Amino acid sequence: MKQRGGDVSGSWWLALVVPCLLIIMILGADLVESPKTAYVGVLTAVPFFAAVFGTPLMTAVTSVITWTSALLFGLMSADGNVPAQMVRLGIIAAAGVVAIVASYVRQRRETQFQEAQRAAAEADFLRLQASHDDLTGLLNRRGFFERLETESFEEATVVVIDCDDFKDVNDEYGHQVGDEFLKGLAGRLSSGVSSDDLIARWGGDEFLLLLRAPLEAGTEVVQRVIDQVMSRPMSTAAGLIPVSVSSGVARYSPAVGLDHAIASADRAMYAAKAAGAGKLVLDPGA
């Protein structure tokens, strides 16, 4: 049986076949030993074994088989004590009912647990969607500021990176190749910075980096990353496409303020574009 929360169908092998083998073993031992029917009471444990691994229906089938086996065995090997045999059958029947209820409770709890897991996974997915860019998997603006609220950056380096002539890539090869190009660029940028740094797709073909390093050291890191990014063309479905980016770098500190630092890095990036493709420009006021 399939539930909304996941697969709680149980196992016919463990809930029916194995219990039947147990019944055969118990009654077979009873045939060997004396007096006959001495081991029949042990059959009360069989439905509970089924309850652990099966659905209520499977447990009910196993319970009926168990009770029927005890009845037939008692008729064939009666010890003359009919009241005792009736008591045994009553106990086995009661055990079967309790096992069915236990199986139902177990299955219900498993379903609730699986539904809770699914709901938690969906909530995590929605949070991830809200804070990350669908195309590149990087933080988006919202995710960037949320992460910034939970982390402390005393003195850092802000970098705005823009892909040169990206419009030409879209116009010549189409938006699908353009998306592929951007994902590749995001991967190269991510691999070049530390996991302690923040990197976000700021919009379109523009990326924002916040490096946990002073301006001088951060600028060296950025230059190294940019050199690696532009060192080889990007492999796409349309073939190899050259990579060129313009970068603006500015100092960030709580005293400067993030908005001011981003605006300064953005101006420096446009200055880099004006100076020619593939340039890195440091904010003059840094």
Backbone hydrogen bonds, N-H to C=O, Kabsch-Sander energy under -0.5 kcal/mol:
donor,donor_aa,acceptor,acceptor_aa,energy
3,Q,6,G,-1.5
6,G,3,Q,-1.4
8,V,1,M,-0.6
8,V,6,G,-0.8
11,S,53,F,-1.8
12,W,10,G,-0.5
15,A,11,S,-2.7
16,L,12,W,-2.0
17,V,12,W,-1.6
18,V,13,W,-2.6
20,C,16,L,-2.1
21,L,17,V,-2.0
22,L,18,V,-2.3
23,I,19,P,-2.5
24,I,20,C,-2.3
25,M,21,L,-2.4
26,I,22,L,-2.8
27,L,23,I,-2.7
28,G,24,I,-2.4
29,A,25,M,-2.2
30,D,26,I,-1.8
31,L,27,L,-1.8
32,V,28,G,-1.4
33,E,29,A,-2.4
38,A,35,P,-1.2
40,V,37,T,-0.6
42,V,39,Y,-1.7
43,L,40,V,-1.8
44,T,41,G,-1.7
45,A,42,V,-1.9
46,V,43,L,-1.3
48,F,44,T,-0.5
49,F,45,A,-1.5
50,A,46,V,-1.7
51,A,47,P,-2.0
52,V,48,F,-1.2
53,F,49,F,-0.9
54,G,50,A,-2.6
59,T,55,T,-2.7
60,A,56,P,-2.5
61,V,57,L,-2.4
62,T,58,M,-2.4
63,S,59,T,-2.4
64,V,60,A,-2.4
65,I,61,V,-2.4
66,T,62,T,-2.5
67,W,63,S,-2.7
68,T,64,V,-2.8
69,S,65,I,-2.4
70,A,66,T,-2.2
71,L,67,W,-2.3
72,L,68,T,-2.8
73,F,69,S,-2.5
74,G,70,A,-2.1
75,L,71,L,-2.1
76,M,72,L,-2.1
77,S,73,F,-2.3
82,V,80,G,-1.2
85,Q,81,N,-2.0
86,M,82,V,-2.5
87,V,83,P,-2.2
88,R,84,A,-2.3
89,L,85,Q,-2.4
90,G,86,M,-2.4
91,I,87,V,-2.5
92,I,88,R,-2.6
93,A,89,L,-2.4
94,A,90,G,-2.6
95,A,91,I,-2.6
96,G,92,I,-2.0
97,V,93,A,-2.1
98,V,94,A,-2.4
99,A,95,A,-2.4
100,I,96,G,-2.1
101,V,97,V,-2.2
102,A,98,V,-2.6
103,S,99,A,-2.5
104,Y,100,I,-2.2
105,V,101,V,-2.5
106,R,102,A,-2.7
107,Q,103,S,-2.6
108,R,104,Y,-2.5
109,R,105,V,-2.3
110,E,106,R,-2.4
111,T,107,Q,-2.4
112,Q,108,R,-2.5
113,F,109,R,-2.5
114,Q,110,E,-2.6
115,E,111,T,-2.5
116,A,112,Q,-2.2
117,Q,113,F,-2.3
118,R,114,Q,-2.5
119,A,115,E,-2.7
120,A,116,A,-2.3
121,A,117,Q,-2.5
122,E,118,R,-2.6
123,A,119,A,-2.4
124,D,120,A,-2.4
125,F,121,A,-2.3
126,L,122,E,-2.5
127,R,123,A,-2.3
128,L,124,D,-2.4
129,Q,125,F,-2.6
130,A,126,L,-2.2
131,S,127,R,-1.4
132,H,128,L,-1.5
133,D,138,L,-3.9
137,G,133,D,-1.9
139,L,199,I,-1.2
140,N,131,S,-2.1
144,F,140,N,-2.7
145,F,141,R,-2.2
146,E,142,R,-2.2
147,R,143,G,-2.5
148,L,144,F,-2.1
149,E,145,F,-1.6
150,T,146,E,-0.8
150,T,147,R,-0.7
151,E,147,R,-0.7
151,E,148,L,-0.5
153,F,151,E,-0.5
154,E,152,S,-0.5
156,A,252,Y,-2.8
157,T,211,L,-2.2
158,V,250,A,-2.7
159,V,209,L,-2.7
160,V,248,G,-2.4
161,I,159,V,-0.5
161,I,207,F,-2.9
162,D,246,S,-2.8
163,C,205,D,-1.7
164,D,244,S,-2.7
166,F,163,C,-1.0
169,V,165,D,-1.0
170,N,166,F,-2.0
171,D,167,K,-2.7
172,E,168,D,-2.5
173,Y,169,V,-2.6
174,G,169,V,-0.6
174,G,170,N,-1.7
178,G,174,G,-2.0
179,D,175,H,-2.8
180,E,176,Q,-2.0
181,F,177,V,-2.6
182,L,178,G,-2.3
183,K,179,D,-2.4
184,G,180,E,-2.0
185,L,181,F,-2.3
186,A,182,L,-2.7
187,G,183,K,-2.0
188,R,184,G,-2.0
189,L,185,L,-2.3
190,S,186,A,-2.5
191,S,187,G,-2.1
192,G,188,R,-0.8
192,G,189,L,-0.7
193,V,189,L,-0.6
193,V,190,S,-1.0
197,D,194,S,-1.3
198,L,210,L,-2.3
200,A,208,L,-2.6
201,R,139,L,-2.4
202,W,200,A,-0.8
202,W,206,E,-1.7
203,G,206,E,-1.4
206,E,203,G,-2.1
207,F,161,I,-3.1
208,L,200,A,-2.8
209,L,159,V,-2.8
210,L,198,L,-2.8
211,L,157,T,-2.9
213,A,211,L,-2.4
218,G,214,P,-3.4
219,T,215,L,-2.7
220,E,216,E,-1.6
221,V,217,A,-1.9
222,V,218,G,-2.6
223,Q,219,T,-2.5
224,R,220,E,-2.1
225,V,221,V,-2.6
226,I,222,V,-3.1
227,D,223,Q,-2.4
228,Q,224,R,-2.0
229,V,225,V,-2.5
230,M,226,I,-2.3
231,S,228,Q,-0.8
234,M,241,I,-3.6
236,T,234,M,-0.6
236,T,239,G,-1.6
239,G,236,T,-1.6
241,I,234,M,-2.4
246,S,162,D,-2.9
247,S,279,K,-2.4
248,G,160,V,-2.5
249,V,281,V,-2.3
250,A,158,V,-2.5
252,Y,156,A,-2.7
256,V,253,S,-0.5
257,G,253,S,-2.8
261,A,257,G,-2.0
262,I,258,L,-2.9
263,A,259,D,-2.3
264,S,260,H,-2.2
265,A,261,A,-2.5
266,D,262,I,-2.5
267,R,263,A,-2.1
268,A,264,S,-2.2
269,M,265,A,-2.0
270,Y,266,D,-2.0
271,A,267,R,-1.9
272,A,268,A,-1.9
273,K,269,M,-2.1
274,A,270,Y,-2.2
275,A,271,A,-1.4
276,G,272,A,-0.6
276,G,273,K,-1.0
279,K,276,G,-0.8
281,V,247,S,-2.6
283,D,249,V,-3.1
286,A,283,D,-2.0
